[in-house]
């Protein structure tokens, strides 16, 4: 459940804020808010994946790491809710609508859709390439440290992380379709 003023969510940052701690609020009508939240999720998950891969084979993932993974899923929900809010408030999303090309002419909606599809496809390929590199790199590091980790052990840890992503994404898709 995303945070709102009337209904703070389970990860309400204001509840944990020290009285003199600086903070920066990002609200849904900011056209860059969803992307900013997505970026935070990527950074956090990258850090968590490193910590999980540092665990010894068959070592249980500590509760605090599992809780942080849940927090990432919750942040994804916030991002999706922000996007849904922006769709209902077109003035919020004015920066991301059809942009002018360098020539000054605007692309049609179909052209923008095709460009976005290609961009997402390329992003998926980059993600898979990076994942393959990181899996191999993690296995080599474990070998260097004298704690050889078989690829199936590394893949099992990845599956655990992936399952948490999948659960969060299924929840988000169900929530958006309501």
Secondary structure, 3 states (H helix, E strand, C coil): CCCCCCCCCCCCHHHHCCCCCCCCCCCCCCCCHHHHHHHHHHHHHHHHHHHHHCCCCCCCCCHHHHHHHHHHHHHHHHHHHHHHHHHHCHHHHHHHCCCECCCCCECCHHHHHHHHHHHHHHHHHHHHHHHHHHHHHHHHHHHHCCCCCCHHHHHHHHHHHHHHHHHHHHHHHHHHHC
